């Protein structure tokens, strides 16, 4: 079946603008995660959704970052008033309810000029 | 915060050689996962380990969940050019929803 998809694949924006990144998880997966990967680095956890439970936002770096998940499926990560340090690859992953094994999308490469 | 030490940071090997990389954590993990990431792609799951002492193979790849639950290794046998990429260990410490990732091992295979 289809894997995790993300859009856009690349986004270039100017400092101060808002951006929205989209993630479509694997059908039937109840858990959805957002991670950030800076150049040459490992992955940094941002936020986690599980079913209808309140999201775990403990990894969000500032209040400029927010995410929502509509209907238990598609998720949008929003970054307001983007800064140059926000430039990174933003990766989405999904898993079944146990959450042990996460499957990743191809990522969105964000460049803030 | 959670510390995952992955080594080596990079490796240059001849095609056909075996490769070994490992990860250690500062606390007990409930799962260990190994991912491979190619340029411009998301990480792809290679092997998942769920029990201490578990040894699992996937083709030329073999990984083990350390008995102390604080370490894991990945071996690649008879390397080929398409093994090139960055390998990440990852795992769930007790009580965590998200995965914690190592800093990666960049593998270069020389034909």
Interface residues (C-beta under 8 A of the other chain):
Chain A: X4 X31 X33 X35 X41 X42 X43 X44 X45 X48 X50 X56 X59 X91 X93 X99 X100 X101 X102 X103 X104 X105 X106 X107 X109
Chain B: X4 X31 X33 X35 X40 X41 X42 X43 X44 X45 X48 X50 X88 X90 X92 X97 X98 X99 X100 X101 X102 X103 X104
